[in-house]
Amino acid sequence: MNRRTVAAVLVFLLLVLHAQLWFGRGSVGNVAELQQKLDEQKAKNSAQQQANERLAAEVRDLQEGLEMVEERARTELGMVKPNEILVQIAK
């Protein structure tokens, strides 16, 4: 092989590598798109994790005592204890 053939082969390999870098699987654009999707999924996971923690805290409260049940009954259903008078003030 002469020098021109070796140089042509090396240039060809360089072009193939650059084509893979810009257009192939794992290209710069593809990686950027996947990174954006990953960031979006992390944000969704974080929001769902917070919701799960709130629900877990509510479940613990319900399992540990009746205070939470009583509070919900009073605020959401307007229930009162025996011998208790409910006074509503309208504005």
C-alpha positions as CSV (number, residue, x, y, z in Angstrom):
1,M,0.0,0.0,0.0
2,N,1.3,3.4,-0.8
3,R,0.9,6.5,1.3
4,R,-2.1,7.8,-0.7
5,T,-4.1,4.7,-0.1
6,V,-3.4,4.7,3.6
7,A,-4.3,8.4,3.8
8,A,-7.5,7.7,1.9
9,V,-8.5,4.9,4.2
10,L,-7.8,7.0,7.3
11,V,-9.9,9.9,5.9
12,F,-12.7,7.5,5.1
13,L,-12.6,6.1,8.7
14,L,-12.6,9.6,10.1
15,L,-15.7,10.5,8.0
16,V,-17.4,7.3,9.1
17,L,-16.7,8.2,12.8
18,H,-18.0,11.7,12.3
19,A,-21.1,10.5,10.6
20,Q,-21.8,8.2,13.6
21,L,-21.1,11.1,16.0
22,W,-23.6,13.4,14.4
23,F,-26.2,11.1,12.8
24,G,-26.0,7.6,14.2
25,R,-27.2,5.8,17.3
26,G,-25.9,7.7,20.3
27,S,-25.4,10.8,18.3
28,V,-25.2,14.3,19.9
29,G,-28.8,15.1,19.0
30,N,-30.0,11.7,20.2
31,V,-28.2,12.1,23.5
32,A,-29.6,15.6,24.1
33,E,-33.2,14.3,23.4
34,L,-32.7,11.4,25.8
35,Q,-31.3,13.7,28.5
36,Q,-34.4,16.0,28.1
37,K,-36.7,13.0,28.5
38,L,-34.7,11.8,31.5
39,D,-35.0,15.3,33.2
40,E,-38.8,15.3,32.6
41,Q,-39.2,11.8,34.0
42,K,-37.1,12.8,37.1
43,A,-39.4,15.8,37.7
44,K,-42.5,13.5,37.4
45,N,-40.9,11.0,39.7
46,S,-40.2,13.7,42.3
47,A,-43.8,15.0,42.2
48,Q,-45.1,11.4,42.6
49,Q,-42.7,10.7,45.4
50,Q,-44.0,13.8,47.3
51,A,-47.6,12.6,46.7
52,N,-46.7,9.2,48.0
53,E,-45.1,10.6,51.1
54,R,-48.2,12.7,51.8
55,L,-50.4,9.7,51.5
56,A,-48.1,7.6,53.6
57,A,-48.2,10.2,56.4
58,E,-52.0,10.3,56.1
59,V,-52.2,6.5,56.4
60,R,-49.9,6.6,59.5
61,D,-52.1,9.2,61.1
62,L,-55.2,7.1,60.4
63,Q,-53.5,4.0,61.8
64,E,-52.1,5.7,64.9
65,G,-55.2,7.5,66.2
66,L,-58.7,8.7,65.7
67,E,-57.7,12.4,65.8
68,M,-57.4,12.5,62.0
69,V,-60.7,10.7,61.6
70,E,-62.4,13.1,64.0
71,E,-60.9,16.2,62.2
72,R,-62.1,15.0,58.8
73,A,-65.6,14.2,60.2
74,R,-65.9,17.6,61.6
75,T,-64.5,19.6,58.7
76,E,-65.9,17.6,55.7
77,L,-69.1,16.1,57.1
78,G,-70.0,18.7,59.8
79,M,-70.3,16.1,62.5
80,V,-70.4,17.0,66.2
81,K,-69.8,15.0,69.4
82,P,-72.7,14.1,71.7
83,N,-73.8,17.1,73.9
84,E,-71.9,19.5,71.6
85,I,-73.5,22.5,69.9
86,L,-72.4,23.5,66.4
87,V,-72.6,27.2,65.7
88,Q,-72.2,28.4,62.1
89,I,-71.5,32.0,61.4
90,A,-72.4,33.2,57.9
91,K,-70.6,36.2,56.5
